[in-house]
Amino acid sequence: MRTLESPGAAVPMTWGMVRPVVFLPEAARSWPVERLHAVVLHELTHIQRHDLVAQVAAQAACGFYWFHPMVWVAARQLRKERECACDDAVLSGGVAAPDYAGHLLELARAMVQRRSLADAPAMAETGDLEERVRAVLDRGRNRAPVSGRLAAAVGTLACALVLPVALVTLHAQAGTGALAGVVQDISKARVPGCAVSIKNLDGKNQEVAKVNAAGEFGFANVPVGHYAIEVRARGFAVGKTEVLVEGGQRAETVVTLPLGQLSEAVTVRGARPASGSLATPSPAAATPGQAPRRIPVGGNVQASKLIKKVDPVYPADLRQQGITGTVMVRAVISVTGEMLNPEVINTTVNPGLAQAALDAVRQWRYEPTLLNGQPVEVVTNIDVTFELDQ
């Protein structure tokens, strides 16, 4: 080991891994022999422990995992334990604890400016000086060095704990991809301003985004997996699709939004017949259904509007028998506004009520739904409720 005097060294420090050198400040010429002995013994312990190699590895870990605060905490703790281990070696070498504590204080006082070799292990680390002095003066502290067998066991355990985490991190970084898509309506025109949500069917992550003015959306650096995509926009039914995201790849998809279904509700009221008499059937006044609102979505959708409504007739025999119920009808509003293929979708309703509802709904007419100015077919649901007055 070589010992050199350097005007740039504010305190003693060690430099070099292959041929280590101990740098002493110029003031070391006037130091007492006891301080020189303690200093050289401290720095020699750094060399024997290969502390500079460990410090370089710690700095590399901080650079690689710069985003993880625990890595920086571990690096700081490593520096503290490194100096405490060298202090213990000095005390085990015969230097009195009070004298050594005084040397540390004097060296720290002389460190009035930052050292030029900032990455070299130095004897007087000022950041934790109080803690080090307390440890030096602690008579009950165990200063025996760690045995080779225990060090190997601890190193093996650390590798067993750290390597899987590192591998998982590397796999997670390699196991990400990008997902991008376009939202359109059934005429293939872009639909902006939608809400997009994706769910990883092979994992636990879910993400949300907003479609931009061009009808596009994107997710960068999402975990690989099979994703279910849902897009929601006013005036449209939920658009759904699925896509596979692979590591390092960009998955692209197109989500088509179907037009939303319309709905109507009609209530047919009938008077209860007098006891023992048969009432003459007559059409009951039905409450007009509320016409669908005009809901513009990107300025491209205009909902259907009911323009002709025929009220259902309450069948006299069913009214006489006190039979009531709700008929659920589904139909398609054609591009000309006519009702196509009306059908009853609930099976428990009375057939007579169902037929009365169908006879009326077939005669309804709408202004058709306009998509980008062109009429399109759309599904509508109509609930016809037959009630009797109390």
C-alpha positions as YAML, in Angstrom:
chain: A
units: angstrom
residues:
- id: 1
  name: MET
  ca: [0.00, 0.00, 0.00]
- id: 2
  name: ARG
  ca: [1.29, 3.45, -0.91]
- id: 3
  name: THR
  ca: [0.66, 6.56, 1.17]
- id: 4
  name: LEU
  ca: [0.72, 9.93, -0.58]
- id: 5
  name: GLU
  ca: [0.34, 13.50, 0.52]
- id: 6
  name: SER
  ca: [-2.16, 15.57, -1.47]
- id: 7
  name: PRO
  ca: [-3.21, 19.21, -1.13]
- id: 8
  name: GLY
  ca: [-6.63, 18.22, -2.47]
- id: 9
  name: ALA
  ca: [-7.31, 15.78, 0.37]
- id: 10
  name: ALA
  ca: [-9.14, 17.52, 3.23]
- id: 11
  name: VAL
  ca: [-9.15, 14.28, 5.26]
- id: 12
  name: PRO
  ca: [-7.52, 10.84, 4.90]
- id: 13
  name: MET
  ca: [-9.09, 8.71, 2.19]
- id: 14
  name: THR
  ca: [-8.45, 5.61, 0.10]
- id: 15
  name: TRP
  ca: [-8.46, 5.51, -3.71]
- id: 16
  name: GLY
  ca: [-8.04, 2.71, -6.23]
- id: 17
  name: MET
  ca: [-9.15, -0.91, -6.43]
- id: 18
  name: VAL
  ca: [-6.24, -2.68, -8.18]
- id: 19
  name: ARG
  ca: [-3.43, -0.66, -6.58]
- id: 20
  name: PRO
  ca: [-5.03, 1.20, -3.69]
- id: 21
  name: VAL
  ca: [-3.47, 4.42, -2.43]
- id: 22
  name: VAL
  ca: [-4.06, 6.29, 0.83]
- id: 23
  name: PHE
  ca: [-4.16, 10.07, 0.47]
- id: 24
  name: LEU
  ca: [-3.25, 12.19, 3.49]
- id: 25
  name: PRO
  ca: [-3.76, 15.95, 3.80]
- id: 26
  name: GLU
  ca: [-0.75, 18.26, 4.02]
- id: 27
  name: ALA
  ca: [-1.52, 18.84, 7.70]
- id: 28
  name: ALA
  ca: [-0.65, 15.18, 8.38]
- id: 29
  name: ARG
  ca: [3.04, 16.21, 8.71]
- id: 30
  name: SER
  ca: [2.25, 17.81, 12.07]
- id: 31
  name: TRP
  ca: [0.02, 15.02, 13.39]
- id: 32
  name: PRO
  ca: [1.13, 13.03, 16.43]
- id: 33
  name: VAL
  ca: [2.29, 9.48, 15.84]
- id: 34
  name: GLU
  ca: [-0.81, 8.05, 17.53]
- id: 35
  name: ARG
  ca: [-3.13, 9.80, 15.05]
- id: 36
  name: LEU
  ca: [-1.07, 8.67, 12.06]
- id: 37
  name: HIS
  ca: [-1.21, 5.11, 13.38]
- id: 38
  name: ALA
  ca: [-5.02, 5.25, 13.78]
- id: 39
  name: VAL
  ca: [-5.48, 6.82, 10.37]
- id: 40
  name: VAL
  ca: [-3.33, 4.28, 8.52]
- id: 41
  name: LEU
  ca: [-4.99, 1.39, 10.36]
- id: 42
  name: HIS
  ca: [-8.45, 2.74, 9.46]
- id: 43
  name: GLU
  ca: [-7.60, 3.13, 5.77]
- id: 44
  name: LEU
  ca: [-5.84, -0.24, 5.64]
- id: 45
  name: THR
  ca: [-9.06, -1.83, 6.87]
- id: 46
  name: HIS
  ca: [-10.94, -0.18, 3.97]
- id: 47
  name: ILE
  ca: [-8.48, -1.82, 1.57]
- id: 48
  name: GLN
  ca: [-8.70, -5.23, 3.21]
- id: 49
  name: ARG
  ca: [-12.50, -5.10, 3.14]
- id: 50
  name: HIS
  ca: [-12.58, -3.99, -0.53]
- id: 51
  name: ASP
  ca: [-14.89, -1.15, 0.47]
- id: 52
  name: LEU
  ca: [-14.29, 0.82, -2.73]
- id: 53
  name: VAL
  ca: [-15.56, -2.12, -4.80]
- id: 54
  name: ALA
  ca: [-18.68, -2.32, -2.63]
- id: 55
  name: GLN
  ca: [-19.20, 1.43, -2.97]
- id: 56
  name: VAL
  ca: [-18.98, 1.31, -6.77]
- id: 57
  name: ALA
  ca: [-21.53, -1.54, -6.80]
- id: 58
  name: ALA
  ca: [-23.85, 0.47, -4.54]
- id: 59
  name: GLN
  ca: [-23.61, 3.52, -6.81]
- id: 60
  name: ALA
  ca: [-24.35, 1.36, -9.83]
- id: 61
  name: ALA
  ca: [-27.44, -0.01, -8.07]
- id: 62
  name: CYS
  ca: [-28.57, 3.55, -7.29]
- id: 63
  name: GLY
  ca: [-28.14, 4.45, -10.94]
- id: 64
  name: PHE
  ca: [-30.08, 1.43, -12.15]
- id: 65
  name: TYR
  ca: [-32.89, 1.70, -9.55]
- id: 66
  name: TRP
  ca: [-32.82, 5.50, -9.25]
- id: 67
  name: PHE
  ca: [-36.61, 5.58, -8.90]
- id: 68
  name: HIS
  ca: [-36.68, 3.33, -5.81]
- id: 69
  name: PRO
  ca: [-36.12, 5.23, -2.52]
- id: 70
  name: MET
  ca: [-35.13, 2.11, -0.58]
- id: 71
  name: VAL
  ca: [-32.04, 1.68, -2.79]
- id: 72
  name: TRP
  ca: [-30.77, 5.10, -1.74]
- id: 73
  name: VAL
  ca: [-31.51, 4.31, 1.90]
- id: 74
  name: ALA
  ca: [-29.57, 1.05, 1.61]
- id: 75
  name: ALA
  ca: [-26.59, 2.83, 0.00]
- id: 76
  name: ARG
  ca: [-26.49, 5.36, 2.81]
- id: 77
  name: GLN
  ca: [-26.67, 2.62, 5.42]
- id: 78
  name: LEU
  ca: [-23.82, 0.80, 3.65]
- id: 79
  name: ARG
  ca: [-21.57, 3.87, 4.02]
- id: 80
  name: LYS
  ca: [-22.40, 4.14, 7.72]
- id: 81
  name: GLU
  ca: [-21.72, 0.46, 8.42]
- id: 82
  name: ARG
  ca: [-18.49, 0.62, 6.39]
- id: 83
  name: GLU
  ca: [-17.03, 3.36, 8.59]
- id: 84
  name: CYS
  ca: [-18.22, 1.70, 11.81]
- id: 85
  name: ALA
  ca: [-16.55, -1.55, 10.80]
- id: 86
  name: CYS
  ca: [-13.23, 0.24, 10.21]
- id: 87
  name: ASP
  ca: [-13.59, 2.07, 13.54]
- id: 88
  name: ASP
  ca: [-14.06, -1.28, 15.29]
- id: 89
  name: ALA
  ca: [-10.93, -2.62, 13.60]
- id: 90
  name: VAL
  ca: [-8.91, 0.36, 14.83]
- id: 91
  name: LEU
  ca: [-10.12, -0.11, 18.40]
- id: 92
  name: SER
  ca: [-9.43, -3.85, 18.18]
- id: 93
  name: GLY
  ca: [-5.88, -2.94, 17.07]
- id: 94
  name: GLY
  ca: [-5.12, -1.38, 20.46]
- id: 95
  name: VAL
  ca: [-6.07, 2.29, 20.01]
- id: 96
  name: ALA
  ca: [-7.86, 3.67, 23.06]
- id: 97
  name: ALA
  ca: [-11.47, 4.61, 22.45]
- id: 98
  name: PRO
  ca: [-11.29, 8.16, 23.96]
- id: 99
  name: ASP
  ca: [-8.14, 8.94, 21.96]
- id: 100
  name: TYR
  ca: [-9.67, 7.64, 18.72]
- id: 101
  name: ALA
  ca: [-12.85, 9.64, 19.28]
- id: 102
  name: GLY
  ca: [-10.69, 12.73, 19.71]
- id: 103
  name: HIS
  ca: [-8.89, 11.99, 16.42]
- id: 104
  name: LEU
  ca: [-12.24, 11.75, 14.62]
- id: 105
  name: LEU
  ca: [-13.35, 15.11, 16.00]
- id: 106
  name: GLU
  ca: [-10.11, 16.80, 15.01]
- id: 107
  name: LEU
  ca: [-10.26, 15.39, 11.48]
- id: 108
  name: ALA
  ca: [-13.88, 16.48, 11.09]
- id: 109
  name: ARG
  ca: [-12.98, 19.98, 12.25]
- id: 110
  name: ALA
  ca: [-10.26, 20.16, 9.62]
- id: 111
  name: MET
  ca: [-12.72, 19.21, 6.89]
- id: 112
  name: VAL
  ca: [-13.76, 22.79, 6.07]
- id: 113
  name: GLN
  ca: [-14.29, 22.23, 2.37]
- id: 114
  name: ARG
  ca: [-15.60, 19.41, 0.28]
- id: 115
  name: ARG
  ca: [-13.00, 16.86, -0.75]
- id: 116
  name: SER
  ca: [-12.07, 16.66, -4.41]
- id: 117
  name: LEU
  ca: [-12.23, 12.86, -4.60]
- id: 118
  name: ALA
  ca: [-15.89, 12.65, -3.62]
- id: 119
  name: ASP
  ca: [-16.27, 8.95, -4.39]
- id: 120
  name: ALA
  ca: [-13.37, 7.76, -2.24]
- id: 121
  name: PRO
  ca: [-13.97, 6.25, 1.23]
- id: 122
  name: ALA
  ca: [-12.83, 8.83, 3.76]
- id: 123
  name: MET
  ca: [-12.14, 8.47, 7.46]
- id: 124
  name: ALA
  ca: [-14.01, 11.55, 8.68]
- id: 125
  name: GLU
  ca: [-17.59, 11.16, 7.43]
- id: 126
  name: THR
  ca: [-19.23, 14.24, 8.96]
- id: 127
  name: GLY
  ca: [-22.85, 13.29, 8.26]
- id: 128
  name: ASP
  ca: [-23.02, 10.64, 11.04]
- id: 129
  name: LEU
  ca: [-20.13, 11.79, 13.20]
- id: 130
  name: GLU
  ca: [-22.11, 11.91, 16.45]
- id: 131
  name: GLU
  ca: [-23.39, 8.38, 15.96]
- id: 132
  name: ARG
  ca: [-19.88, 7.12, 15.20]
- id: 133
  name: VAL
  ca: [-18.38, 8.78, 18.29]
- id: 134
  name: ARG
  ca: [-21.10, 7.25, 20.47]
- id: 135
  name: ALA
  ca: [-20.37, 3.84, 18.96]
- id: 136
  name: VAL
  ca: [-16.62, 4.27, 19.56]
- id: 137
  name: LEU
  ca: [-17.17, 5.11, 23.23]
- id: 138
  name: ASP
  ca: [-19.69, 2.29, 23.76]
- id: 139
  name: ARG
  ca: [-17.87, -0.27, 25.89]
- id: 140
  name: GLY
  ca: [-20.55, -2.93, 25.49]
- id: 141
  name: ARG
  ca: [-20.37, -3.00, 21.71]
- id: 142
  name: ASN
  ca: [-19.24, -6.25, 20.06]
- id: 143
  name: ARG
  ca: [-16.28, -5.30, 17.84]
- id: 144
  name: ALA
  ca: [-15.32, -8.79, 16.69]
- id: 145
  name: PRO
  ca: [-15.22, -9.10, 12.86]
- id: 146
  name: VAL
  ca: [-17.77, -11.29, 11.10]
- id: 147
  name: SER
  ca: [-16.50, -14.78, 10.38]
- id: 148
  name: GLY
  ca: [-16.08, -15.94, 6.79]
- id: 149
  name: ARG
  ca: [-18.75, -18.59, 7.20]
- id: 150
  name: LEU
  ca: [-21.31, -16.11, 8.55]
- id: 151
  name: ALA
  ca: [-20.48, -13.61, 5.81]
- id: 152
  name: ALA
  ca: [-20.97, -16.29, 3.16]
- id: 153
  name: ALA
  ca: [-24.30, -17.30, 4.70]
- id: 154
  name: VAL
  ca: [-25.51, -13.69, 4.79]
- id: 155
  name: GLY
  ca: [-24.37, -13.14, 1.20]
- id: 156
  name: THR
  ca: [-26.17, -16.26, 0.04]
- id: 157
  name: LEU
  ca: [-29.35, -15.20, 1.82]
- id: 158
  name: ALA
  ca: [-29.12, -11.70, 0.33]
- id: 159
  name: CYS
  ca: [-28.73, -13.14, -3.17]
- id: 160
  name: ALA
  ca: [-31.70, -15.43, -2.60]
- id: 161
  name: LEU
  ca: [-33.81, -12.42, -1.62]
- id: 162
  name: VAL
  ca: [-32.54, -9.84, -4.08]
- id: 163
  name: LEU
  ca: [-32.06, -11.84, -7.28]
- id: 164
  name: PRO
  ca: [-35.73, -12.90, -7.62]
- id: 165
  name: VAL
  ca: [-36.78, -9.27, -7.15]
- id: 166
  name: ALA
  ca: [-34.29, -8.16, -9.81]
- id: 167
  name: LEU
  ca: [-35.45, -10.87, -12.20]
- id: 168
  name: VAL
  ca: [-39.08, -9.93, -11.64]
- id: 169
  name: THR
  ca: [-38.22, -6.28, -12.28]
- id: 170
  name: LEU
  ca: [-36.36, -7.11, -15.48]
- id: 171
  name: HIS
  ca: [-39.22, -9.36, -16.58]
- id: 172
  name: ALA
  ca: [-41.72, -6.61, -15.83]
- id: 173
  name: GLN
  ca: [-39.69, -4.13, -17.85]
- id: 174
  name: ALA
  ca: [-39.39, -6.57, -20.75]
- id: 175
  name: GLY
  ca: [-43.00, -7.69, -20.32]
- id: 176
  name: THR
  ca: [-44.63, -4.42, -21.28]
- id: 177
  name: GLY
  ca: [-46.08, -3.21, -24.51]
- id: 178
  name: ALA
  ca: [-48.24, -0.48, -25.95]
- id: 179
  name: LEU
  ca: [-51.92, -0.44, -26.86]
- id: 180
  name: ALA
  ca: [-53.46, 2.05, -29.27]
- id: 181
  name: GLY
  ca: [-56.81, 2.29, -30.96]
- id: 182
  name: VAL
  ca: [-59.37, 4.25, -32.93]
- id: 183
  name: VAL
  ca: [-63.04, 4.76, -32.01]
- id: 184
  name: GLN
  ca: [-65.59, 4.96, -34.81]
- id: 185
  name: ASP
  ca: [-69.32, 4.65, -35.37]
- id: 186
  name: ILE
  ca: [-71.02, 2.20, -37.71]
- id: 187
  name: SER
  ca: [-70.42, 4.58, -40.62]
- id: 188
  name: LYS
  ca: [-66.68, 4.45, -39.84]
- id: 189
  name: ALA
  ca: [-66.59, 8.10, -38.82]
- id: 190
  name: ARG
  ca: [-64.35, 8.93, -35.86]
- id: 191
  name: VAL
  ca: [-66.01, 9.56, -32.49]
- id: 192
  name: PRO
  ca: [-64.00, 11.91, -30.22]
- id: 193
  name: GLY
  ca: [-64.30, 12.55, -26.50]
- id: 194
  name: CYS
  ca: [-65.18, 9.02, -25.43]
- id: 195
  name: ALA
  ca: [-64.14, 7.34, -22.19]
- id: 196
  name: VAL
  ca: [-61.97, 4.24, -22.69]
- id: 197
  name: SER
  ca: [-61.25, 1.61, -20.05]
- id: 198
  name: ILE
  ca: [-59.08, -1.48, -20.43]
- id: 199
  name: LYS
  ca: [-58.81, -4.50, -18.12]
- id: 200
  name: ASN
  ca: [-56.04, -7.08, -18.20]
- id: 201
  name: LEU
  ca: [-57.78, -10.46, -18.23]
- id: 202
  name: ASP
  ca: [-54.45, -12.15, -17.46]
- id: 203
  name: GLY
  ca: [-53.51, -9.79, -14.63]
- id: 204
  name: LYS
  ca: [-54.92, -7.24, -12.20]
- id: 205
  name: ASN
  ca: [-54.24, -3.88, -13.81]
- id: 206
  name: GLN
  ca: [-56.98, -1.65, -15.19]
- id: 207
  name: GLU
  ca: [-56.40, 1.62, -17.03]
- id: 208
  name: VAL
  ca: [-58.58, 4.50, -18.24]
- id: 209
  name: ALA
  ca: [-58.06, 7.17, -20.88]
- id: 210
  name: LYS
  ca: [-59.88, 9.78, -22.94]
- id: 211
  name: VAL
  ca: [-60.23, 9.65, -26.71]
- id: 212
  name: ASN
  ca: [-58.69, 12.71, -28.35]
- id: 213
  name: ALA
  ca: [-60.23, 14.99, -30.97]
- id: 214
  name: ALA
  ca: [-59.10, 12.63, -33.73]
- id: 215
  name: GLY
  ca: [-60.93, 9.68, -32.19]
- id: 216
  name: GLU
  ca: [-57.69, 8.00, -31.05]
- id: 217
  name: PHE
  ca: [-56.50, 6.65, -27.71]
- id: 218
  name: GLY
  ca: [-53.33, 5.01, -26.44]
- id: 219
  name: PHE
  ca: [-51.73, 3.31, -23.43]
- id: 220
  name: ALA
  ca: [-47.93, 3.14, -23.20]
- id: 221
  name: ASN
  ca: [-45.95, 0.60, -21.16]
- id: 222
  name: VAL
  ca: [-48.82, -1.59, -20.00]
- id: 223
  name: PRO
  ca: [-48.13, -5.16, -18.79]
- id: 224
  name: VAL
  ca: [-48.50, -7.86, -21.40]
- id: 225
  name: GLY
  ca: [-51.76, -9.73, -21.44]
- id: 226
  name: HIS
  ca: [-55.17, -10.20, -23.00]
- id: 227
  name: TYR
  ca: [-57.11, -6.93, -22.59]
- id: 228
  name: ALA
  ca: [-60.86, -6.29, -22.66]
- id: 229
  name: ILE
  ca: [-61.63, -2.79, -23.97]
- id: 230
  name: GLU
  ca: [-64.83, -0.83, -23.32]
- id: 231
  name: VAL
  ca: [-65.67, 2.54, -24.86]
- id: 232
  name: ARG
  ca: [-68.59, 4.66, -23.67]
- id: 233
  name: ALA
  ca: [-70.11, 7.72, -25.34]
- id: 234
  name: ARG
  ca: [-73.43, 9.50, -25.10]
- id: 235
  name: GLY
  ca: [-75.92, 8.36, -27.70]
- id: 236
  name: PHE
  ca: [-74.12, 5.06, -28.29]
- id: 237
  name: ALA
  ca: [-74.23, 1.64, -26.75]
- id: 238
  name: VAL
  ca: [-71.03, 0.43, -25.09]
- id: 239
  name: GLY
  ca: [-68.39, -0.54, -27.64]
- id: 240
  name: LYS
  ca: [-66.43, -3.65, -26.67]
- id: 241
  name: THR
  ca: [-63.49, -5.54, -28.09]
- id: 242
  name: GLU
  ca: [-60.46, -7.54, -26.96]
- id: 243
  name: VAL
  ca: [-56.80, -7.35, -27.93]
- id: 244
  name: LEU
  ca: [-53.55, -9.11, -27.04]
- id: 245
  name: VAL
  ca: [-50.60, -6.97, -25.86]
- id: 246
  name: GLU
  ca: [-47.18, -8.61, -26.30]
- id: 247
  name: GLY
  ca: [-43.84, -7.58, -24.82]
- id: 248
  name: GLY
  ca: [-42.10, -4.82, -26.74]
- id: 249
  name: GLN
  ca: [-44.92, -4.67, -29.30]
- id: 250
  name: ARG
  ca: [-47.60, -2.10, -30.14]
- id: 251
  name: ALA
  ca: [-51.09, -3.59, -30.35]
- id: 252
  name: GLU
  ca: [-53.61, -1.66, -32.43]
- id: 253
  name: THR
  ca: [-57.38, -2.05, -32.56]
- id: 254
  name: VAL
  ca: [-60.56, -0.40, -33.80]
- id: 255
  name: VAL
  ca: [-63.61, -0.09, -31.55]
- id: 256
  name: THR
  ca: [-66.95, 0.41, -33.30]
- id: 257
  name: LEU
  ca: [-69.73, 2.00, -31.27]
- id: 258
  name: PRO
  ca: [-73.23, 0.66, -31.97]
- id: 259
  name: LEU
  ca: [-76.07, 3.13, -31.71]
- id: 260
  name: GLY
  ca: [-77.82, 3.22, -28.38]
- id: 261
  name: GLN
  ca: [-81.26, 1.63, -28.02]
- id: 262
  name: LEU
  ca: [-84.35, 3.81, -27.66]
- id: 263
  name: SER
  ca: [-87.09, 3.14, -25.13]
- id: 264
  name: GLU
  ca: [-90.75, 4.05, -24.71]
- id: 265
  name: ALA
  ca: [-93.21, 3.46, -21.89]
- id: 266
  name: VAL
  ca: [-97.01, 3.38, -22.32]
- id: 267
  name: THR
  ca: [-99.63, 2.85, -19.63]
- id: 268
  name: VAL
  ca: [-103.10, 1.65, -20.64]
- id: 269
  name: ARG
  ca: [-105.75, 2.19, -17.93]
- id: 270
  name: GLY
  ca: [-109.14, 0.56, -17.77]
- id: 271
  name: ALA
  ca: [-112.08, 1.09, -15.43]
- id: 272
  name: ARG
  ca: [-113.04, -1.86, -13.27]
- id: 273
  name: PRO
  ca: [-116.44, -3.27, -14.34]
- id: 274
  name: ALA
  ca: [-119.44, -2.87, -12.03]
- id: 275
  name: SER
  ca: [-120.26, -5.96, -9.99]
- id: 276
  name: GLY
  ca: [-122.40, -8.40, -12.04]
- id: 277
  name: SER
  ca: [-122.32, -6.40, -15.25]
- id: 278
  name: LEU
  ca: [-120.21, -6.70, -18.39]
- id: 279
  name: ALA
  ca: [-118.50, -3.48, -19.38]
- id: 280
  name: THR
  ca: [-118.40, -2.44, -22.99]
- id: 281
  name: PRO
  ca: [-114.78, -2.37, -24.15]
- id: 282
  name: SER
  ca: [-113.56, 1.03, -25.11]
- id: 283
  name: PRO
  ca: [-110.08, 2.36, -25.84]
- id: 284
  name: ALA
  ca: [-108.48, 3.77, -22.72]
- id: 285
  name: ALA
  ca: [-106.48, 6.93, -22.96]
- id: 286
  name: ALA
  ca: [-102.81, 6.14, -22.87]
- id: 287
  name: THR
  ca: [-100.18, 8.40, -21.43]
- id: 288
  name: PRO
  ca: [-98.05, 9.62, -24.33]
- id: 289
  name: GLY
  ca: [-94.54, 8.22, -24.24]
- id: 290
  name: GLN
  ca: [-91.68, 10.63, -23.81]
- id: 291
  name: ALA
  ca: [-89.89, 11.16, -27.11]
- id: 292
  name: PRO
  ca: [-86.16, 10.37, -27.09]
- id: 293
  name: ARG
  ca: [-83.88, 13.32, -26.51]
- id: 294
  name: ARG
  ca: [-81.63, 14.57, -29.26]
- id: 295
  name: ILE
  ca: [-78.17, 13.66, -27.98]
- id: 296
  name: PRO
  ca: [-75.38, 14.92, -30.23]
- id: 297
  name: VAL
  ca: [-72.17, 12.96, -29.94]
- id: 298
  name: GLY
  ca: [-69.38, 14.68, -31.75]
- id: 299
  name: GLY
  ca: [-72.08, 16.47, -33.78]
- id: 300
  name: ASN
  ca: [-72.83, 13.25, -35.69]
- id: 301
  name: VAL
  ca: [-75.85, 11.58, -34.04]
- id: 302
  name: GLN
  ca: [-79.49, 12.69, -33.97]
- id: 303
  name: ALA
  ca: [-81.84, 10.35, -32.12]
- id: 304
  name: SER
  ca: [-85.19, 9.14, -33.42]
- id: 305
  name: LYS
  ca: [-88.38, 11.06, -32.61]
- id: 306
  name: LEU
  ca: [-91.83, 9.52, -32.19]
- id: 307
  name: ILE
  ca: [-94.24, 11.29, -34.58]
- id: 308
  name: LYS
  ca: [-97.24, 8.91, -34.73]
- id: 309
  name: LYS
  ca: [-98.49, 6.91, -31.77]
- id: 310
  name: VAL
  ca: [-101.53, 4.60, -31.69]
- id: 311
  name: ASP
  ca: [-102.71, 3.82, -28.17]
- id: 312
  name: PRO
  ca: [-103.19, 0.13, -27.32]
- id: 313
  name: VAL
  ca: [-106.76, -1.06, -26.57]
- id: 314
  name: TYR
  ca: [-107.39, -2.90, -23.30]
- id: 315
  name: PRO
  ca: [-109.18, -6.17, -24.29]
- id: 316
  name: ALA
  ca: [-112.66, -6.13, -22.74]
- id: 317
  name: ASP
  ca: [-112.63, -9.76, -21.62]
- id: 318
  name: LEU
  ca: [-109.27, -9.38, -19.90]
- id: 319
  name: ARG
  ca: [-110.39, -6.14, -18.26]
- id: 320
  name: GLN
  ca: [-113.57, -7.91, -17.06]
- id: 321
  name: GLN
  ca: [-111.44, -10.70, -15.59]
- id: 322
  name: GLY
  ca: [-109.16, -8.18, -13.85]
- id: 323
  name: ILE
  ca: [-106.05, -9.27, -15.75]
- id: 324
  name: THR
  ca: [-103.19, -6.76, -15.75]
- id: 325
  name: GLY
  ca: [-99.54, -6.84, -16.76]
- id: 326
  name: THR
  ca: [-96.66, -5.20, -18.63]
- id: 327
  name: VAL
  ca: [-95.78, -6.18, -22.19]
- id: 328
  name: MET
  ca: [-92.12, -5.67, -23.18]
- id: 329
  name: VAL
  ca: [-91.81, -5.13, -26.92]
- id: 330
  name: ARG
  ca: [-88.60, -4.90, -28.91]
- id: 331
  name: ALA
  ca: [-88.55, -3.59, -32.49]
- id: 332
  name: VAL
  ca: [-86.30, -1.95, -35.05]
- id: 333
  name: ILE
  ca: [-86.95, 1.58, -36.29]
- id: 334
  name: SER
  ca: [-86.20, 1.45, -40.02]
- id: 335
  name: VAL
  ca: [-84.50, 4.10, -42.12]
- id: 336
  name: THR
  ca: [-87.99, 5.27, -43.14]
- id: 337
  name: GLY
  ca: [-89.26, 5.40, -39.52]
- id: 338
  name: GLU
  ca: [-91.45, 2.27, -39.68]
- id: 339
  name: MET
  ca: [-91.48, -0.43, -37.00]
- id: 340
  name: LEU
  ca: [-89.75, -3.61, -38.20]
- id: 341
  name: ASN
  ca: [-90.21, -7.05, -36.63]
- id: 342
  name: PRO
  ca: [-91.83, -6.04, -33.32]
- id: 343
  name: GLU
  ca: [-91.76, -8.92, -30.84]
- id: 344
  name: VAL
  ca: [-92.70, -9.57, -27.22]
- id: 345
  name: ILE
  ca: [-89.62, -10.45, -25.19]
- id: 346
  name: ASN
  ca: [-91.21, -11.36, -21.84]
- id: 347
  name: THR
  ca: [-92.90, -14.76, -21.84]
- id: 348
  name: THR
  ca: [-94.99, -14.57, -18.66]
- id: 349
  name: VAL
  ca: [-97.40, -11.86, -19.85]
- id: 350
  name: ASN
  ca: [-100.96, -12.73, -20.89]
- id: 351
  name: PRO
  ca: [-101.14, -13.48, -24.68]
- id: 352
  name: GLY
  ca: [-104.16, -11.22, -25.11]
- id: 353
  name: LEU
  ca: [-102.32, -8.25, -23.63]
- id: 354
  name: ALA
  ca: [-99.26, -9.06, -25.76]
- id: 355
  name: GLN
  ca: [-101.33, -9.09, -28.96]
- id: 356
  name: ALA
  ca: [-103.02, -5.79, -28.08]
- id: 357
  name: ALA
  ca: [-99.63, -4.19, -27.54]
- id: 358
  name: LEU
  ca: [-98.21, -5.52, -30.83]
- id: 359
  name: ASP
  ca: [-101.26, -4.36, -32.80]
- id: 360
  name: ALA
  ca: [-100.72, -0.80, -31.59]
- id: 361
  name: VAL
  ca: [-96.91, -0.67, -31.83]
- id: 362
  name: ARG
  ca: [-96.92, -1.85, -35.46]
- id: 363
  name: GLN
  ca: [-98.70, 1.38, -36.37]
- id: 364
  name: TRP
  ca: [-96.18, 3.70, -34.71]
- id: 365
  name: ARG
  ca: [-93.96, 5.92, -36.86]
- id: 366
  name: TYR
  ca: [-90.69, 7.73, -36.09]
- id: 367
  name: GLU
  ca: [-88.41, 10.24, -37.58]
- id: 368
  name: PRO
  ca: [-85.43, 7.91, -38.18]
- id: 369
  name: THR
  ca: [-82.14, 8.17, -36.35]
- id: 370
  name: LEU
  ca: [-79.58, 10.19, -38.30]
- id: 371
  name: LEU
  ca: [-75.92, 9.27, -38.17]
- id: 372
  name: ASN
  ca: [-73.74, 11.88, -39.85]
- id: 373
  name: GLY
  ca: [-76.87, 13.12, -41.63]
- id: 374
  name: GLN
  ca: [-77.88, 9.69, -42.98]
- id: 375
  name: PRO
  ca: [-80.84, 7.62, -41.66]
- id: 376
  name: VAL
  ca: [-79.89, 4.35, -39.96]
- id: 377
  name: GLU
  ca: [-81.76, 1.52, -38.27]
- id: 378
  name: VAL
  ca: [-81.84, 1.46, -34.49]
- id: 379
  name: VAL
  ca: [-83.33, -0.87, -31.88]
- id: 380
  name: THR
  ca: [-86.05, 0.38, -29.53]
- id: 381
  name: ASN
  ca: [-87.65, -1.13, -26.43]
- id: 382
  name: ILE
  ca: [-91.28, -0.32, -25.58]
- id: 383
  name: ASP
  ca: [-92.99, -1.18, -22.28]
- id: 384
  name: VAL
  ca: [-96.82, -1.27, -22.46]
- id: 385
  name: THR
  ca: [-98.45, -1.52, -19.02]
- id: 386
  name: PHE
  ca: [-102.14, -2.50, -18.68]
- id: 387
  name: GLU
  ca: [-103.65, -1.35, -15.35]
- id: 388
  name: LEU
  ca: [-107.10, -1.18, -13.80]
- id: 389
  name: ASP
  ca: [-108.34, 1.78, -11.79]
- id: 390
  name: GLN
  ca: [-108.62, 1.20, -8.03]
...
